[in-house]
Amino acid sequence: MSCISHNRNRIRTVSAGSEHPVSFLYFIVVWAFLFFAGCAAGPLRDARNAFYSNRPLDAVSALSDAKPFSRQDSLLVSMEKGLILHHLGRYEESVREFLKASKQMALQDIIRVGEQTLSLVTTDWVTEYKGEYSEQLWVHTYLMMNFLILRKHDSALVEAKKALKVLEKHPKPLSGDYFTRSLIALCYENVGDINDAYIEYRKLAKLMRDPSPVVSPLYRLGM
């Protein structure tokens, strides 16, 4: 059954059980709410099921067919597609989706992707690092990874600086995100900015309980 048919039946059921006639305006408002809520979730649910069934191409197809009705839905679809395309090794396409998501985030005051139960991006990351800043950091981190793999080091550094701003704005809740911090240091190192790379590795070493993984780059860059 299509979203339209399904939600029309739901409205008929509500109207039939009412003691008073439903006004035309009320009917339109209720229909629009049910239609948008029901249909927006469909492609995301299909994509999630396909992704976790080891059918990532079907997941991309499901999201490509999605027609978001709000900026929030559009943001979520871009993040989902970026994630799946990254895991498929289609890094250029993944970059386009994540850049689109990043641009949308900049236009939105509040981001609540983590509240979307159908989302693939509600991973341990978003669960652990509450708030809209976790989703911003998540996007910048994936963009860094994509650009590093594509050897676009200048573009990776742009995302590293954006990620660094998020970390500096929310230092306490994000203090355990060692992976992103190591990527930031690597981005500086790859463009030959040894001083800033050393600073970021040193910050990371101070945050880690066991700083041994960053001893080597600190020694190398400090020579």
C-alpha positions as CSV (number, residue, x, y, z in Angstrom):
1,M,0.0,0.0,0.0
2,S,1.4,3.4,-0.9
3,C,2.0,6.2,1.7
4,I,-0.9,8.2,0.2
5,S,-3.4,5.3,0.3
6,H,-2.3,4.2,3.8
7,N,-2.6,7.7,5.3
8,R,-5.9,8.4,3.6
9,N,-7.3,5.2,5.3
10,R,-6.0,6.4,8.6
11,I,-7.8,9.7,8.2
12,R,-11.0,8.0,7.2
13,T,-10.8,5.9,10.4
14,V,-10.3,9.0,12.5
15,S,-13.1,10.9,10.8
16,A,-15.6,8.0,11.1
17,G,-15.1,7.7,14.8
18,S,-15.6,11.4,15.5
19,E,-18.8,12.7,17.0
20,H,-18.5,16.0,15.1
21,P,-17.7,16.6,11.5
22,V,-14.1,17.4,10.7
23,S,-13.6,20.8,9.1
24,F,-11.9,20.9,5.7
25,L,-8.9,22.9,7.1
26,Y,-8.5,20.4,10.0
27,F,-8.6,17.5,7.5
28,I,-5.9,19.1,5.4
29,V,-3.6,19.7,8.4
30,V,-4.1,16.1,9.7
31,W,-3.6,14.6,6.3
32,A,-0.4,16.6,5.6
33,F,1.1,15.6,9.0
34,L,0.4,11.9,8.6
35,F,1.5,11.9,5.0
36,F,4.8,13.6,5.6
37,A,5.6,11.7,8.8
38,G,4.8,8.3,7.2
39,C,6.4,8.8,3.8
40,A,9.6,10.4,5.1
41,A,10.4,7.4,7.2
42,G,9.8,4.8,4.5
43,P,13.0,5.3,2.4
44,L,15.1,5.6,5.6
45,R,13.7,2.4,7.0
46,D,14.3,0.6,3.7
47,A,17.9,1.9,3.5
48,R,18.6,0.8,7.0
49,N,17.3,-2.7,6.4
50,A,19.2,-3.0,3.2
51,F,22.4,-1.7,4.8
52,Y,22.3,-4.1,7.7
53,S,21.4,-7.0,5.3
54,N,24.7,-6.4,3.5
55,R,23.0,-4.8,0.5
56,P,24.5,-1.3,0.5
57,L,23.7,-0.7,-3.2
58,D,20.0,-1.2,-2.4
59,A,20.4,1.2,0.5
60,V,21.8,3.9,-1.8
61,S,19.0,3.2,-4.2
62,A,16.4,3.6,-1.5
63,L,17.8,6.9,-0.4
64,S,18.2,8.2,-4.0
65,D,14.5,7.6,-4.5
66,A,13.6,9.5,-1.3
67,K,11.9,12.9,-1.7
68,P,12.4,14.7,1.6
69,F,9.7,17.2,2.6
70,S,11.7,19.2,5.1
71,R,15.3,20.4,5.7
72,Q,15.7,17.9,8.5
73,D,14.8,15.0,6.3
74,S,17.0,16.3,3.6
75,L,19.9,16.6,6.0
76,L,19.4,13.1,7.3
77,V,19.2,11.6,3.8
78,S,22.5,13.3,2.9
79,M,24.2,12.0,6.0
80,E,22.9,8.5,5.3
81,K,24.0,8.5,1.7
82,G,27.4,9.9,2.6
83,L,28.0,7.1,5.1
84,I,26.9,4.3,2.8
85,L,28.9,5.6,-0.2
86,H,32.0,5.9,2.0
87,H,31.6,2.2,2.9
88,L,31.2,1.4,-0.7
89,G,34.5,3.1,-1.5
90,R,32.8,5.7,-3.6
91,Y,34.6,8.5,-1.9
92,E,34.0,11.4,-4.3
93,E,30.2,10.8,-4.1
94,S,30.4,10.5,-0.4
95,V,32.2,13.8,-0.2
96,R,29.4,15.5,-2.2
97,E,26.7,14.2,0.2
98,F,28.6,15.1,3.3
99,L,29.4,18.6,2.0
100,K,25.7,19.0,1.3
101,A,24.9,17.9,4.8
102,S,27.6,20.3,6.2
103,K,26.1,23.2,4.3
104,Q,22.6,22.3,5.6
105,M,23.9,22.1,9.2
106,A,25.3,25.6,8.9
107,L,21.8,26.9,8.0
108,Q,20.0,25.1,10.8
109,D,20.1,26.4,14.4
110,I,19.2,23.0,15.9
111,I,20.2,19.6,14.7
112,R,18.5,16.5,16.1
113,V,19.5,13.7,13.7
114,G,20.4,11.6,16.8
115,E,16.7,11.5,17.7
116,Q,15.8,9.8,14.4
117,T,15.4,6.1,15.4
118,L,15.5,5.0,11.8
119,S,18.9,6.6,11.1
120,L,22.0,4.7,10.3
121,V,24.1,7.5,11.8
122,T,22.7,7.0,15.3
123,T,25.8,5.0,16.1
124,D,27.7,4.7,19.3
125,W,29.3,8.0,18.4
126,V,26.1,9.9,18.5
127,T,24.9,8.0,21.5
128,E,28.0,8.8,23.4
129,Y,28.5,12.4,22.4
130,K,25.0,14.0,22.9
131,G,24.0,17.1,21.2
132,E,24.1,18.7,17.8
133,Y,27.8,19.2,18.0
134,S,28.4,15.4,17.8
135,E,26.7,15.3,14.4
136,Q,28.7,18.2,13.1
137,L,31.9,16.5,14.2
138,W,30.7,13.3,12.7
139,V,30.3,14.9,9.3
140,H,33.7,16.7,9.4
141,T,35.4,13.5,10.4
142,Y,34.0,11.5,7.5
143,L,35.0,14.3,5.2
144,M,38.5,14.3,6.5
145,M,38.7,10.5,5.9
146,N,37.4,10.8,2.4
147,F,39.7,13.6,1.5
148,L,42.7,11.8,3.0
149,I,41.9,8.7,1.0
150,L,41.6,10.8,-2.1
151,R,44.9,12.5,-1.3
152,K,43.2,15.9,-1.3
153,H,45.2,17.1,1.7
154,D,44.3,20.8,1.5
155,S,40.5,19.9,1.5
156,A,41.1,17.6,4.4
157,L,42.8,20.4,6.4
158,V,39.8,22.6,5.8
159,E,37.6,20.0,7.5
160,A,40.2,19.4,10.2
161,K,40.0,23.1,11.1
162,K,36.2,22.9,11.2
163,A,36.3,19.8,13.4
164,L,38.8,21.6,15.7
165,K,36.4,24.4,16.2
166,V,33.7,22.0,17.3
167,L,36.2,20.3,19.7
168,E,37.3,23.6,21.2
169,K,33.7,24.7,21.7
170,H,32.7,21.5,23.5
171,P,36.0,20.2,25.0
172,K,34.6,18.3,27.9
173,P,31.9,16.0,26.3
174,L,34.2,15.4,23.3
175,S,37.4,14.8,25.2
176,G,37.3,11.1,24.4
177,D,37.2,11.4,20.7
178,Y,40.8,10.4,20.1
179,F,40.2,9.3,16.5
180,T,39.1,12.7,15.2
181,R,41.9,14.4,17.0
182,S,44.5,12.1,15.5
183,L,43.0,12.8,12.0
184,I,43.3,16.6,12.7
185,A,47.0,16.2,13.6
186,L,47.5,14.0,10.5
187,C,45.9,16.6,8.3
188,Y,48.3,19.3,9.5
189,E,51.2,16.9,9.1
190,N,50.3,16.0,5.5
191,V,50.4,19.7,4.4
192,G,53.8,20.2,6.0
193,D,52.4,22.3,9.0
194,I,54.7,20.5,11.4
195,N,54.2,23.0,14.3
196,D,50.4,22.7,14.4
197,A,50.6,18.9,13.8
198,Y,52.9,18.7,16.9
199,I,50.5,20.8,18.9
200,E,47.6,18.6,18.1
201,Y,49.5,15.4,18.8
202,R,50.6,16.8,22.1
203,K,47.0,17.7,23.0
204,L,45.9,14.2,22.2
205,A,48.7,12.7,24.3
206,K,47.5,14.7,27.3
207,L,43.9,13.5,26.9
208,M,44.8,9.8,26.5
209,R,45.2,7.5,29.5
210,D,47.9,5.7,27.5
211,P,49.6,8.1,25.1
212,S,52.0,5.5,23.7
213,P,50.2,5.5,20.2
214,V,51.3,9.2,19.7
215,V,54.8,8.9,21.1
216,S,56.2,8.1,17.7
217,P,54.8,11.1,15.8
218,L,55.6,13.4,18.7
219,Y,59.2,12.2,18.7
220,R,59.5,12.4,14.9
221,L,58.0,15.9,14.7
222,G,59.8,17.2,17.7
223,M,63.3,16.4,16.4
